[in-house]
Amino acid sequence: YNEASTIVWRETSGVWRWSQASEEGPGGLLPIERKLEYFKEAELSRAQGETLDCIIRNPRLYSDKIITSGHVGIGAPFHVMSIISPHGRATLKWSARLRGDSGEIADIALGHN
């Protein structure tokens, strides 16, 4: 199976950055070492950064219920996203497609258009 971790952060300069690492390995609890499949890093576009700046200032982001759409089939990906900013903190867990302000953050982080 593959497992990826994605991080999006704002540098002190105001530039938003993105990195992702993916590992592959056996499923389950087998004591077999996982291997790094890839590591990528990039700068987000100015428009994406402005969108993130706007969204994280909204207090609703940290308290709204999760809204999803789409069908969750067998083996569908499960996501966990922590949002930590000077304006609040939230941890979201979902399958399918996340909607609303938190969904917009997830779409930027996961590369969805």
N, C-alpha and C positions, 0 to 999 in steps of 0.2 A: 504494500500500500504506500501511498505518498501522503505526506503531511507538510503543509506550508505554513510559515509564519510571516506575516506582513506587518511592517511598522511604518507609520506616517508621522512625521514630526516637523515642528516649525523651529528653524534655527534662530538664534538671537538677531540675525540680520533680517529676519522676516521671510526668508526663503523656505518653502515647504519641500521636504525631501521624502523619498519613499525607498524602502528596501524590502526584499523578500528572499527568504531562504526556504528551500524544499529538501526534504529528506525522503529516502525510500527505504523500505525494510519490510520484514514480515509483519503480518497482522497478529493480533493477540498478544499474549504475554510471554512469547518465546524470548529467551535471553540471547538474542542474536543482534549483533551490532547493526545499527542503521547507518546508511551512507549519505553524505551530502550529495544531492542531485544537482543543485545549482544555487548560486547566490547572485542577486542582481541589486543594483542601486541606481536611483535616478532622481532628478529634480522635477517636481511637479510644475505644470504650467502656471503662469501668473493667474489665469482665470480660475484654475482649480484651487490655488492658494487663497484667492479672494473669496471663493465660495466657502471654503473651510473656515476662514476667519469669520465670515458672516454667520454660519451655522453654529459654531461653538459659542457664540455670544448669546444665543437664544436659550433662556432658562428651561423652556419646555423640553429641549433635547435630553436633559438629565432626569426627567420624570415621566415622559410620555410612555404609553404602552407600545409594545412592538406590533407593527402591522406588516404582514407578509402577503405575498401573492404567489401563485404558481403551485404546481403539484410536487409533493414530496414523495418520491419513489424509493424503493429499496436501494440502499447504498448511496442515497443522496448526501451531498456534503453537509456537514454541520459546522456552523461558524460561531465563534466567540469574539466579540469586539469590546475592548475597554477604551473608553474615551476619558482622558484626563486633561483638564485644562484649568486655567485660573478661575473659570466660571463654574466649574462643577466636575463631577465624576459620574460615570455610568458604565455598567457592564451589561452587554446585550448578548443573548444566545438565541440562535435561530437556524432554521432550514428554509429552503425555498428562496424567495427574493425579498429582501428587506425593503420596505417603503418608507416614505416620509423623510424628514431631515436626517435621521440616522441611516436610512437607506442611501441617501445621497453621499454621505461619508463613505459607506461601504462600497458604493459603486466606484468612487474615486480610488479608494484603497485597492480594490480588487480588479480594477481596469475595465469595468463595464461602462458602456456608453449610454 
